[in-house]
Amino acid sequence: MTEAKLLHSPADEGRRKPVGPSGRRVTRSRGRHARGRPLLRRRVLLGAAGILAVLALASGWVAWRGQHARNDLQTAGTLVATLERQLHDRDVVGGRATLLELEHRTGSARANTSDVIWSAAGVLPFVGDDVSAVRGLAAAADDLARHGLPGLVDAAAALDPDKLTPIAGQVALEPIRRAAPAVLAAADALRSAVTQVAALDRPGLTAVVRDAVRTLNAKLVDAEPATDAAVRAVTLLPAMLGADGPRTYLLVFQNLAEVRSTGGIWGAWAAVHADNGRLTITRQGSAGDINTRLGHVTVDPQLEALYGKRIGEFFQDVNLTPDFPTAARLGREMFRQAYGESVDGVLATDPVALSYVLKGSPGLALPGGRTLTAGNAVQLLLSDLYREVPNPKDQDAVFAAAARGVFTTISAGGSARGSALISSIRQATSEGRTLLWSARPAEQAQLAATSLAGGIAGNDGPQLGVYFNDGTGAKLDYYLHASVTASCIPTGARLTVTVSSTAPVRGLPAYVLGGGVPGAALGTFRTNILIVAPPSKGIGSATMDGTATPVGTGVDNGSQVGVVTVDLPPGGTRTITVDVVGAKVSSTIRVTPTSLISRVSADRC
């Protein structure tokens, strides 16, 4: 008993385990689990704390490197703007220095978003899309900086306008050819960047990241037209200037005194030979020279029904259609029938464009002691000449001398040089005063996407158009002024055309007045206004000065055409409205370039 008591003191009673019938102690599992639970909790908490610590460190790492990447990309955006200005100003040395810093910045941004932690963060919920998008932005910017922009800098150095201006009738083609690989690589890099960035715009992005993606994408898309233009320049110019064999082009001068859809009647012309960059005039003449040699020219029946047989019978009427490629093909066939030579293309220009090219020039000597300058070219060729030179053959001689003189000024490397010449050509092209068509389908396919093409569809797809054709056979359209407004209506679009005449009541010679309009005062001239609707759209009702007026209709190259005839007395004004059913107004509306720039405005539907 004593021993038992020593072994089991009263203090132990509360801790004794129960004894079963066999005398063995009963072990309860609950008690062991109860003792192990705190240990398990500690391990779980320690593990969770470790995970949280790792996540916190990873999050901080991502945030820290992300901030650096953000700063680099923002700086890169500023550098790109600087580079654009430098290339525009032909500062190639400064551009190369800017490009080096740009590559450093985009490379840093890419490195900061390309480690293992960033890659892992890209699969996390909530933040993964943003992390992946930022990483993709950095990669696209770096690819463009390293593989695209260097080509543009190299191209700017090679395509210096001062180096490309003809000297003694010779255009240096080798710099263009050397620039071609770099320009093509730049275009490929830009297209790749556009695809990369567009793919990053996915649902789930935060507003900040989504805006960054869309902003970069918009800038890349905006850069594509300029890059595409550079590609066309380096691929088309050498071949079209005879690098792969001689070429011949028909250069036509549109006389705006007698208006046609693409500008004016095709009067004076010149055949220009191009051989490895050397340009020479091989033949000159007038529309009358071709007309006297013509046979039969086949014309699309729909065009003949709309414009009459004249479009296939007279060289000066091929551009009754506003579709320059169609007019060029007809003119080329007429020239072939007249002289037995198939030209490789047709280039059209007008006196206003010539005045741009003559800026800075002391002027050109013309027959009769006249001097053609930038300031008097339009008035002299479209008005004064008809008043002072009554004989049409003598007029043709003046036009021929003006054409040859301007061609010589440009090809000889005179005052119209470098950036000034490029600027003049660009202005004329933007106004529709310089048009080009190639007889070679592959080349024409590239030209079709440019403002040089002059097609009804336009370089950005189907569009509305307003064009003017003289219906008097006079030379009064020097006095034609026009404005065009496009607005949205429930059924489509409404075009409002206001035309006015500033012709004097008296003092104009009979040659300028032409045959006149039967039953109207002398000096009244007739204008046929063409409204061209995009394919699948229709021509609706029309009014003239608020009163319903007839609309003739037809089809030109698949587009619906409406025709409203207007008679304008000296000092008169008419306002015509024509509804185009189902059409949408865009910012692009083609209008015949007259002697003065037509005012054009448009809503957006």
KEPA-667817 format. One record per residue (C-alpha): chain; residue in three letters; x, y, z. Coordinates in pm, whole numbers, always signed. Layout:
KEPA-667817
R   chain   res        X        Y        Z
R       A   Ala        X        Y        Z
...
This chain:
KEPA-667817
R   chain   res        X        Y        Z
R       A   Met       +0       +0       +0
R       A   Thr     +273     +235      +98
R       A   Glu     +459     +171     -219
R       A   Ala     +146     +215     -418
R       A   Lys      +80     +540     -254
R       A   Leu     +428     +658     -333
R       A   Leu     +382     +565     -692
R       A   His      +42     +727     -717
R       A   Ser      +27    +1041     -524
R       A   Pro     -298    +1231     -488
R       A   Ala     -152    +1501     -714
R       A   Asp     -133    +1245     -994
R       A   Glu     -490    +1133     -959
R       A   Gly     -620    +1389    -1195
R       A   Arg     -368    +1289    -1461
R       A   Arg     -409     +911    -1428
R       A   Lys     -536     +731    -1732
R       A   Pro     -831     +495    -1674
R       A   Val     -762     +124    -1631
R       A   Gly     -968     -131    -1821
R       A   Pro    -1101     -466    -1692
R       A   Ser     -778     -636    -1791
R       A   Gly     -576     -389    -1595
R       A   Arg     -436     -218    -1905
R       A   Arg     -457     +155    -1938
R       A   Val     -699     +289    -2192
R       A   Thr     -536     +527    -2450
R       A   Arg     -766     +788    -2611
R       A   Ser     -662     +912    -2950
R       A   Arg     -828    +1249    -2892
R       A   Gly     -573    +1338    -2639
R       A   Arg     -279    +1278    -2876
R       A   His     -443    +1485    -3153
R       A   Ala     -507    +1758    -2909
R       A   Arg     -137    +1777    -2825
R       A   Gly      -36    +1767    -3203
R       A   Arg     -280    +2033    -3314
R       A   Pro      -75    +2336    -3198
R       A   Leu     +232    +2198    -3373
R       A   Leu      +37    +2156    -3698
R       A   Arg     -100    +2505    -3667
R       A   Arg     +247    +2644    -3617
R       A   Arg     +373    +2463    -3926
R       A   Val      +81    +2582    -4140
R       A   Leu     +120    +2937    -4018
R       A   Leu     +493    +2929    -4078
R       A   Gly     +437    +2789    -4429
R       A   Ala     +170    +3046    -4507
R       A   Ala     +389    +3322    -4372
R       A   Gly     +673    +3200    -4591
R       A   Ile     +451    +3192    -4898
R       A   Leu     +318    +3539    -4823
R       A   Ala     +670    +3662    -4771
R       A   Val     +777    +3516    -5106
R       A   Leu     +470    +3662    -5277
R       A   Ala     +533    +3997    -5114
R       A   Leu     +893    +3992    -5230
R       A   Ala     +789    +3880    -5580
R       A   Ser     +518    +4145    -5591
R       A   Gly     +763    +4409    -5481
R       A   Trp    +1015    +4284    -5736
R       A   Val     +758    +4299    -6015
R       A   Ala     +639    +4642    -5906
R       A   Trp     +994    +4777    -5875
R       A   Arg    +1106    +4648    -6213
R       A   Gly     +771    +4744    -6364
R       A   Gln     +823    +5103    -6254
R       A   His    +1165    +5106    -6419
R       A   Ala    +1015    +4958    -6736
R       A   Arg     +740    +5220    -6731
R       A   Asn     +992    +5501    -6702
R       A   Asp    +1199    +5356    -6986
R       A   Leu     +896    +5322    -7214
R       A   Gln     +781    +5676    -7140
R       A   Thr    +1126    +5807    -7225
R       A   Ala    +1127    +5592    -7538
R       A   Gly     +802    +5758    -7649
R       A   Thr     +964    +6100    -7618
R       A   Leu    +1270    +5979    -7809
R       A   Val    +1053    +5847    -8093
R       A   Ala     +892    +6191    -8128
R       A   Thr    +1239    +6346    -8136
R       A   Leu    +1352    +6096    -8398
R       A   Glu    +1050    +6177    -8615
R       A   Arg    +1137    +6547    -8609
R       A   Gln    +1500    +6476    -8690
R       A   Leu    +1415    +6254    -8986
R       A   His    +1168    +6513    -9112
R       A   Asp    +1445    +6775    -9091
R       A   Arg    +1697    +6536    -9253
R       A   Asp    +1913    +6547    -8937
R       A   Val    +2056    +6199    -8987
R       A   Val    +2349    +6249    -8745
R       A   Gly    +2114    +6355    -8466
R       A   Gly    +1877    +6075    -8561
R       A   Arg    +2145    +5810    -8518
R       A   Ala    +2233    +5943    -8171
R       A   Thr    +1865    +5943    -8071
R       A   Leu    +1826    +5591    -8204
R       A   Leu    +2112    +5463    -7985
R       A   Glu    +1949    +5608    -7672
R       A   Leu    +1612    +5470    -7783
R       A   Glu    +1754    +5120    -7823
R       A   His    +1907    +5145    -7474
R       A   Arg    +1572    +5243    -7322
R       A   Thr    +1363    +4978    -7498
R       A   Gly    +1628    +4715    -7422
R       A   Ser    +1616    +4810    -7054
R       A   Ala    +1236    +4792    -7049
R       A   Arg    +1248    +4450    -7210
R       A   Ala    +1509    +4321    -6965
R       A   Asn    +1307    +4448    -6668
R       A   Thr     +999    +4256    -6782
R       A   Ser    +1156    +3934    -6905
R       A   Asp    +1292    +3753    -6595
R       A   Val    +1153    +3436    -6439
R       A   Ile     +945    +3619    -6179
R       A   Trp     +774    +3831    -6445
R       A   Ser     +704    +3520    -6650
R       A   Ala     +553    +3345    -6346
R       A   Ala     +346    +3651    -6257
R       A   Gly     +192    +3637    -6601
R       A   Val      -14    +3330    -6509
R       A   Leu     -152    +3470    -6182
R       A   Pro     -521    +3554    -6158
R       A   Phe     -628    +3921    -6161
R       A   Val     -282    +4062    -6246
R       A   Gly     -156    +3810    -6501
R       A   Asp     -310    +3978    -6807
R       A   Asp     -165    +4316    -6713
R       A   Val     +180    +4171    -6647
R       A   Ser     +179    +3988    -6980
R       A   Ala      +58    +4297    -7165
R       A   Val     +332    +4518    -7021
R       A   Arg     +588    +4253    -7108
R       A   Gly     +450    +4239    -7462
R       A   Leu     +461    +4617    -7498
R       A   Ala     +826    +4626    -7398
R       A   Ala     +913    +4346    -7639
R       A   Ala     +729    +4509    -7932
R       A   Ala     +891    +4847    -7866
R       A   Asp    +1236    +4690    -7846
R       A   Asp    +1189    +4487    -8164
R       A   Leu    +1082    +4799    -8351
R       A   Ala    +1371    +5006    -8216
R       A   Arg    +1628    +4742    -8313
R       A   His    +1489    +4604    -8638
R       A   Gly    +1259    +4874    -8780
R       A   Leu    +1373    +5225    -8699
R       A   Pro    +1738    +5178    -8803
R       A   Gly    +1614    +5106    -9155
R       A   Leu    +1421    +5432    -9162
R       A   Val    +1725    +5626    -9045
R       A   Asp    +1937    +5461    -9314
R       A   Ala    +1667    +5535    -9571
R       A   Ala    +1655    +5901    -9469
R       A   Ala    +2028    +5922    -9534
R       A   Ala    +2002    +5749    -9871
R       A   Leu    +1685    +5919    -9993
R       A   Asp    +1802    +6276    -9942
R       A   Pro    +1593    +6486   -10186
R       A   Asp    +1898    +6694   -10278
R       A   Lys    +2074    +6377   -10391
R       A   Leu    +1771    +6254   -10586
R       A   Thr    +1702    +6576   -10775
R       A   Pro    +1792    +6531   -11142
R       A   Ile    +2124    +6680   -11248
R       A   Ala    +2174    +6740   -11619
R       A   Gly    +1871    +6520   -11688
R       A   Gln    +1994    +6230   -11475
R       A   Val    +1833    +6089   -11157
R       A   Ala    +2077    +5895   -10938
R       A   Leu    +1909    +5557   -10885
R       A   Glu    +2183    +5382   -10689
R       A   Pro    +2101    +5553   -10354
R       A   Ile    +1741    +5438   -10391
R       A   Arg    +1848    +5080   -10457
R       A   Arg    +2086    +5081   -10160
R       A   Ala    +1809    +5204    -9934
R       A   Ala    +1560    +4940   -10045
R       A   Pro    +1663    +4651    -9810
R       A   Ala    +1661    +4877    -9503
R       A   Val    +1321    +5022    -9592
R       A   Leu    +1170    +4677    -9654
R       A   Ala    +1308    +4552    -9320
R       A   Ala    +1160    +4855    -9145
R       A   Ala     +819    +4788    -9299
R       A   Asp     +829    +4421    -9192
R       A   Ala     +926    +4520    -8837
R       A   Leu     +642    +4773    -8819
R       A   Arg     +385    +4523    -8943
R       A   Ser     +510    +4270    -8688
R       A   Ala     +485    +4528    -8408
R       A   Val     +129    +4617    -8510
R       A   Thr      +32    +4249    -8494
R       A   Gln     +206    +4199    -8158
R       A   Val      +48    +4498    -7990
R       A   Ala     -300    +4437    -8132
R       A   Ala     -292    +4086    -7981
R       A   Leu     -228    +4234    -7634
R       A   Asp     -564    +4415    -7625
R       A   Arg     -763    +4151    -7438
R       A   Pro    -1056    +4167    -7194
R       A   Gly     -948    +4191    -6832
R       A   Leu     -679    +4456    -6866
R       A   Thr     -687    +4743    -6622
R       A   Ala     -769    +5082    -6769
R       A   Val     -411    +5207    -6743
R       A   Val     -259    +4910    -6925
R       A   Arg     -540    +4895    -7182
R       A   Asp     -491    +5263    -7265
R       A   Ala     -116    +5211    -7302
R       A   Val     -172    +4920    -7540
R       A   Arg     -423    +5111    -7752
R       A   Thr     -213    +5427    -7759
R       A   Leu      +92    +5241    -7888
R       A   Asn     -119    +5050    -8138
R       A   Ala     -266    +5375    -8273
R       A   Lys      +81    +5527    -8312
R       A   Leu     +205    +5221    -8497
R       A   Val      -95    +5220    -8730
R       A   Asp      -46    +5592    -8798
R       A   Ala     +314    +5521    -8898
R       A   Glu     +219    +5255    -9155
R       A   Pro     +120    +5488    -9444
R       A   Ala     +454    +5671    -9433
R       A   Thr     +645    +5344    -9422
R       A   Asp     +434    +5200    -9703
R       A   Ala     +507    +5511    -9910
R       A   Ala     +879    +5461    -9856
R       A   Val     +845    +5098    -9966
R       A   Arg     +665    +5204   -10284
R       A   Ala     +930    +5466   -10354
R       A   Val    +1226    +5229   -10332
R       A   Thr    +1052    +4951   -10524
R       A   Leu     +881    +5156   -10796
R       A   Leu    +1114    +5446   -10873
R       A   Pro    +1418    +5256   -11005
R       A   Ala    +1216    +5035   -11237
R       A   Met     +984    +5313   -11356
R       A   Leu    +1284    +5536   -11427
R       A   Gly    +1441    +5274   -11651
R       A   Ala    +1680    +5088   -11421
R       A   Asp    +1568    +4753   -11566
R       A   Gly    +1526    +4876   -11922
R       A   Pro    +1410    +5191   -12102
R       A   Arg    +1060    +5325   -12041
R       A   Thr     +844    +5582   -12222
R       A   Tyr     +567    +5784   -12057
R       A   Leu     +299    +6011   -12194
R       A   Leu     +304    +6338   -12002
R       A   Val      -21    +6532   -12046
R       A   Phe     -105    +6886   -11936
R       A   Gln     -463    +6936   -11828
R       A   Asn     -602    +7270   -11942
R       A   Leu     -820    +7392   -11656
R       A   Ala     -976    +7663   -11875
R       A   Glu    -1198    +7385   -12014
R       A   Val    -1278    +7167   -11718
R       A   Arg    -1292    +6787   -11719
R       A   Ser    -1353    +6542   -11436
R       A   Thr     -983    +6488   -11356
R       A   Gly     -897    +6858   -11403
R       A   Gly     -907    +6992   -11759
R       A   Ile     -895    +6880   -12119
R       A   Trp     -583    +6696   -12227
R       A   Gly     -421    +6961   -12449
R       A   Ala      -43    +6974   -12476
R       A   Trp     +150    +6650   -12428
R       A   Ala     +506    +6518   -12434
R       A   Ala     +658    +6172   -12470
R       A   Val     +926    +6130   -12202
R       A   His    +1194    +5862   -12235
R       A   Ala    +1353    +5720   -11917
R       A   Asp    +1671    +5513   -11937
R       A   Asn    +1853    +5425   -11615
R       A   Gly    +1742    +5752   -11460
R       A   Arg    +1814    +5974   -11760
R       A   Leu    +1505    +6167   -11875
R       A   Thr    +1455    +6317   -12222
R       A   Ile    +1159    +6447   -12422
R       A   Thr    +1138    +6257   -12750
R       A   Arg     +819    +6401   -12896
R       A   Gln     +572    +6684   -12827
R       A   Gly     +232    +6776   -12960
R       A   Ser     -127    +6875   -12893
R       A   Ala     -458    +6696   -12873
R       A   Gly     -527    +6796   -13233
R       A   Asp     -212    +6616   -13351
R       A   Ile     -342    +6289   -13208
R       A   Asn     -704    +6340   -13316
R       A   Thr     -609    +6368   -13684
R       A   Arg     -436    +6027   -13671
R       A   Leu     -702    +5833   -13477
R       A   Gly     -884    +5522   -13590
R       A   His    -1142    +5347   -13373
R       A   Val    -1097    +5315   -12996
R       A   Thr    -1315    +5060   -12819
R       A   Val    -1496    +5204   -12517
R       A   Asp    -1699    +5033   -12246
R       A   Pro    -2066    +5066   -12355
R       A   Gln    -2165    +5192   -12010
R       A   Leu    -1909    +5473   -12036
R       A   Glu    -2025    +5559   -12387
R       A   Ala    -2387    +5567   -12272
R       A   Leu    -2296    +5804   -11988
R       A   Tyr    -2045    +6037   -12157
R       A   Gly    -2128    +5998   -12525
R       A   Lys    -1913    +5877   -12813
R       A   Arg    -1670    +6170   -12769
R       A   Ile    -1487    +5986   -12492
R       A   Gly    -1350    +5744   -12750
R       A   Glu    -1315    +5986   -13040
R       A   Phe    -1116    +6282   -12907
R       A   Phe     -797    +6284   -12702
R       A   Gln     -916    +6587   -12502
R       A   Asp    -1230    +6402   -12390
R       A   Val    -1087    +6077   -12250
R       A   Asn    -1113    +6224   -11900
R       A   Leu    -1483    +6294   -11912
R       A   Thr    -1468    +6000   -11673
R       A   Pro    -1333    +6088   -11329
R       A   Asp    -1154    +5751   -11316
R       A   Phe     -799    +5840   -11416
R       A   Pro     -686    +5481   -11488
R       A   Thr     -969    +5452   -11743
R       A   Ala     -876    +5787   -11900
R       A   Ala     -508    +5687   -11909
R       A   Arg     -580    +5357   -12085
R       A   Leu     -792    +5536   -12348
R       A   Gly     -525    +5803   -12397
R       A   Arg     -252    +5542   -12427
R       A   Glu     -446    +5359   -12700
R       A   Met     -505    +5684   -12890
R       A   Phe     -133    +5765   -12873
R       A   Arg      -50    +5413   -12994
R       A   Gln     -282    +5450   -13291
R       A   Ala     -141    +5793   -13372
R       A   Tyr     +232    +5714   -13342
R       A   Gly     +265    +5335   -13326
R       A   Glu     +420    +5341   -12978
R       A   Ser     +277    +5182   -12663
R       A   Val     +382    +5393   -12366
R       A   Asp     +455    +5242   -12026
R       A   Gly     +238    +5485   -11836
R       A   Val      +60    +5820   -11828
R       A   Leu     +140    +6118   -11604
R       A   Ala      -95    +6417   -11583
R       A   Thr      -41    +6760   -11432
R       A   Asp     -183    +7114   -11469
R       A   Pro      -77    +7483   -11465
R       A   Val     -137    +7517   -11091
R       A   Ala     +105    +7231   -11026
R       A   Leu     +354    +7397   -11261
R       A   Ser     +328    +7716   -11057
R       A   Tyr     +424    +7519   -10745
R       A   Val     +731    +7379   -10917
R       A   Leu     +836    +7726   -11036
R       A   Lys     +853    +7868   -10684
R       A   Gly    +1193    +8027   -10640
R       A   Ser    +1264    +8020   -11013
R       A   Pro    +1343    +8344   -11200
R       A   Gly    +1096    +8233   -11468
R       A   Leu    +1086    +8074   -11811
R       A   Ala    +1101    +8255   -12143
R       A   Leu     +801    +8186   -12368
R       A   Pro     +727    +8275   -12732
R       A   Gly     +615    +8633   -12778
R       A   Gly     +848    +8774   -12515
R       A   Arg     +649    +8641   -12218
R       A   Thr     +800    +8505   -11897
R       A   Leu     +632    +8227   -11703
R       A   Thr     +671    +8249   -11325
R       A   Ala     +513    +8093   -11018
R       A   Gly     +310    +8409   -10970
R       A   Asn     +163    +8440   -11320
R       A   Ala     +155    +8079   -11450
R       A   Val     -213    +8015   -11382
R       A   Gln     -347    +8345   -11514
R       A   Leu     -112    +8356   -11811
R       A   Leu     -183    +8002   -11933
R       A   Leu     -555    +7992   -11856
R       A   Ser     -671    +8347   -11926
R       A   Asp     -422    +8597   -12069
R       A   Leu     -302    +8362   -12339
R       A   Tyr     -650    +8333   -12493
R       A   Arg     -704    +8708   -12481
R       A   Glu     -366    +8794   -12633
R       A   Val     -307    +8502   -12872
R       A   Pro     -617    +8435   -13085
R       A   Asn     -465    +8163   -13305
R       A   Pro     -504    +7814   -13148
R       A   Lys     -179    +7690   -13309
R       A   Asp      +12    +7977   -13154
R       A   Gln     -151    +7894   -12822
R       A   Asp      -34    +7533   -12857
R       A   Ala     +320    +7658   -12918
R       A   Val     +312    +7852   -12592
R       A   Phe     +180    +7551   -12400
R       A   Ala     +449    +7331   -12555
R       A   Ala     +722    +7581   -12463
R       A   Ala     +588    +7602   -12106
R       A   Ala     +585    +7224   -12074
R       A   Arg     +936    +7185   -12212
R       A   Gly    +1068    +7469   -12002
R       A   Val     +934    +7331   -11674
R       A   Phe    +1057    +6982   -11763
R       A   Thr    +1403    +7120   -11841
R       A   Thr    +1409    +7320   -11518
R       A   Ile    +1338    +7010   -11313
R       A   Ser    +1552    +6760   -11505
R       A   Ala    +1848    +6995   -11533
R       A   Gly    +1863    +7046   -11158
R       A   Gly    +1771    +7413   -11162
R       A   Ser    +1619    +7616   -10880
R       A   Ala    +1347    +7360   -10810
R       A   Arg    +1565    +7129   -10604
R       A   Gly    +1560    +6894   -10311
R       A   Ser    +1304    +6936   -10037
R       A   Ala    +1142    +7234   -10210
R       A   Leu    +1073    +7024   -10521
R       A   Ile     +942    +6730   -10315
R       A   Ser     +718    +6970   -10123
R       A   Ser     +578    +7115   -10446
R       A   Ile     +503    +6771   -10588
R       A   Arg     +347    +6661   -10260
R       A   Gln     +116    +6966   -10256
R       A   Ala      +10    +6912   -10616
R       A   Thr      -58    +6544   -10548
R       A   Ser     -265    +6615   -10238
R       A   Glu     -484    +6847   -10448
R       A   Gly     -529    +6585   -10723
R       A   Arg     -318    +6785   -10971
R       A   Thr      -55    +6516   -11026
R       A   Leu     -182    +6176   -11139
R       A   Leu       +7    +5865   -11250
R       A   Trp      -93    +5537   -11411
R       A   Ser     +130    +5244   -11507
R       A   Ala      +54    +5004   -11789
R       A   Arg     +222    +4728   -11585
R       A   Pro      -34    +4559   -11356
R       A   Ala     +207    +4493   -11066
R       A   Glu     +315    +4856   -11058
R       A   Gln      -39    +4985   -11097
R       A   Ala     -149    +4768   -10804
R       A   Gln      +97    +4957   -10584
R       A   Leu       +2    +5296   -10727
R       A   Ala     -368    +5224   -10669
R       A   Ala     -316    +5267   -10295
R       A   Thr     -181    +5621   -10336
R       A   Ser     -317    +5969   -10403
R       A   Leu     -145    +5956   -10742
R       A   Ala     -388    +5693   -10870
R       A   Gly     -696    +5912   -10917
R       A   Gly     -931    +5615   -10928
R       A   Ile    -1300    +5650   -10848
R       A   Ala    -1259    +5419   -10550
R       A   Gly     -979    +5631   -10406
R       A   Asn     -672    +5517   -10217
R       A   Asp     -875    +5439    -9902
R       A   Gly    -1168    +5255   -10059
R       A   Pro    -1505    +5353   -10207
R       A   Gln    -1587    +5718   -10164
R       A   Leu    -1817    +5997   -10271
R       A   Gly    -1707    +6226   -10550
R       A   Val    -1813    +6552   -10714
R       A   Tyr    -1674    +6628   -11060
R       A   Phe    -1721    +6890   -11330
R       A   Asn    -1731    +6859   -11708
R       A   Asp    -1757    +7157   -11939
R       A   Gly    -2060    +7139   -12167
R       A   Thr    -2000    +7455   -12371
R       A   Gly    -1678    +7392   -12560
R       A   Ala    -1546    +7722   -12427
R       A   Lys    -1249    +7838   -12219
R       A   Leu    -1454    +7994   -11940
R       A   Asp    -1377    +7754   -11657
R       A   Tyr    -1090    +7970   -11537
R       A   Tyr    -1378    +8168   -11385
R       A   Leu    -1550    +7865   -11224
R       A   His    -1553    +7857   -10844
R       A   Ala    -1699    +7571   -10643
R       A   Ser    -1762    +7455   -10288
R       A   Val    -1883    +7112   -10178
R       A   Thr    -2044    +7015    -9848
R       A   Ala    -2146    +6664    -9746
R       A   Ser    -2395    +6610    -9466
R       A   Cys    -2577    +6317    -9310
R       A   Ile    -2947    +6252    -9370
R       A   Pro    -3163    +5955    -9257
R       A   Thr    -3149    +5788    -9600
R       A   Gly    -2774    +5835    -9651
R       A   Ala    -2574    +6141    -9750
R       A   Arg    -2657    +6477    -9904
R       A   Leu    -2408    +6660   -10123
R       A   Thr    -2451    +7034   -10156
R       A   Val    -2259    +7189   -10446
R       A   Thr    -2240    +7565   -10494
R       A   Val    -2093    +7688   -10822
R       A   Ser    -2041    +8046   -10928
R       A   Ser    -1900    +8237   -11223
R       A   Thr    -1669    +8536   -11191
R       A   Ala    -1654    +8583   -11568
R       A   Pro    -1680    +8947   -11681
R       A   Val    -1993    +9055   -11864
R       A   Arg    -1790    +9186   -12158
R       A   Gly    -1434    +9193   -12287
R       A   Leu    -1375    +8821   -12347
R       A   Pro    -1276    +8706   -12700
R       A   Ala    -1500    +8476   -12900
R       A   Tyr    -1255    +8186   -12860
R       A   Val    -1298    +8200   -12482
R       A   Leu    -1677    +8233   -12503
R       A   Gly    -1706    +7934   -12735
R       A   Gly    -2038    +7853   -12898
R       A   Gly    -2233    +7977   -12598
R       A   Val    -2543    +7821   -12445
R       A   Pro    -2846    +7837   -12678
R       A   Gly    -3102    +8086   -12555
R       A   Ala    -2873    +8224   -12283
R       A   Ala    -2678    +8547   -12249
R       A   Leu    -2332    +8554   -12406
R       A   Gly    -2074    +8448   -12151
R       A   Thr    -2304    +8188   -11994
R       A   Phe    -2131    +7855   -11967
R       A   Arg    -2271    +7509   -11906
R       A   Thr    -2128    +7271   -11648
R       A   Asn    -2227    +6908   -11607
R       A   Ile    -2189    +6818   -11240
R       A   Leu    -2120    +6449   -11175
R       A   Ile    -2209    +6292   -10841
R       A   Val    -2034    +5956   -10804
R       A   Ala    -2165    +5718   -10539
R       A   Pro    -1977    +5420   -10396
R       A   Pro    -2073    +5082   -10548
R       A   Ser    -2410    +4945   -10431
R       A   Lys    -2530    +5296   -10339
R       A   Gly    -2789    +5489   -10538
R       A   Ile    -2846    +5839   -10668
R       A   Gly    -3159    +5996   -10521
R       A   Ser    -3344    +6322   -10581
R       A   Ala    -3182    +6657   -10659
R       A   Thr    -3267    +7026   -10629
R       A   Met    -3130    +7343   -10783
R       A   Asp    -3174    +7659   -10579
R       A   Gly    -3438    +7476   -10376
R       A   Thr    -3643    +7349   -10672
R       A   Ala    -3648    +6987   -10791
R       A   Thr    -3425    +6932   -11093
R       A   Pro    -3372    +6636   -11328
R       A   Val    -3084    +6395   -11264
R       A   Gly    -2934    +6185   -11539
R       A   Thr    -2788    +5853   -11426
R       A   Gly    -2535    +5602   -11548
R       A   Val    -2261    +5362   -11440
R       A   Asp    -1886    +5420   -11439
R       A   Asn    -1658    +5131   -11334
R       A   Gly    -1933    +4986   -11115
R       A   Ser    -2019    +5315   -10943
R       A   Gln    -2354    +5489   -10981
R       A   Val    -2324    +5835   -11137
R       A   Gly    -2577    +6118   -11128
R       A   Val    -2551    +6415   -11366
R       A   Val    -2701    +6759   -11308
R       A   Thr    -2660    +7024   -11579
R       A   Val    -2611    +7385   -11468
R       A   Asp    -2598    +7701   -11680
R       A   Leu    -2402    +7985   -11519
R       A   Pro    -2435    +8342   -11652
R       A   Pro    -2155    +8591   -11577
R       A   Gly    -2159    +8660   -11202
R       A   Gly    -2423    +8390   -11146
R       A   Thr    -2442    +8136   -10862
R       A   Arg    -2632    +7807   -10834
R       A   Thr    -2670    +7568   -10542
R       A   Ile    -2741    +7204   -10617
R       A   Thr    -2820    +6926   -10370
R       A   Val    -2810    +6557   -10455
R       A   Asp    -2899    +6274   -10216
R       A   Val    -2694    +5955   -10226
R       A   Val    -2902    +5671   -10087
R       A   Gly    -2727    +5442    -9840
R       A   Ala    -2395    +5627    -9851
R       A   Lys    -2198    +5729    -9546
R       A   Val    -2004    +6050    -9534
R       A   Ser    -1631    +6017    -9472
R       A   Ser    -1359    +6275    -9447
R       A   Thr    -1251    +6196    -9805
R       A   Ile    -1455    +6341   -10091
R       A   Arg    -1284    +6368   -10427
R       A   Val    -1353    +6688   -10618
R       A   Thr    -1225    +6805   -10956
R       A   Pro     -925    +7036   -10902
R       A   Thr    -1013    +7362   -11076
R       A   Ser     -796    +7672   -11123
R       A   Leu     -880    +7761   -10763
R       A   Ile     -887    +7503   -10484
R       A   Ser    -1247    +7398   -10425
R       A   Arg    -1369    +7427   -10069
R       A   Val    -1472    +7088    -9933
R       A   Ser    -1627    +7010    -9595
R       A   Ala    -1793    +6697    -9461
R       A   Asp    -1976    +6566    -9158
R       A   Arg    -1919    +6217    -9026
R       A   Cys    -2217    +5984    -9013
